[in-house]
């Protein structure tokens, strides 16, 4: 149970950090803001325009980002456990 909580907590943390670090904030210079890594799931249109399209949000891309974060943490956890048991047996 602790392992599942660790994977879930670290996945959320990894997802939030990657989203914040890779966010493209360009509205101060008449650009668009985009969020998401590796898939962009949210886009805010900014700048001076004659037509403002609605902000874009993709649930599918958000779920793909979360699944990738969970897989990365899970694979890292499995690798760490295998290396730890290998070193204990040596």
Secondary structure, DSSP 8 states (H G I E B T S, - for coil): -HHHHHHHHHHHHHHHHHHHHT-B--GGGT--EEE-SSS--EEE--SS-SS----EE-HHHHHHHHHHHHHHHHHHHHHHHHHHHHHHH-
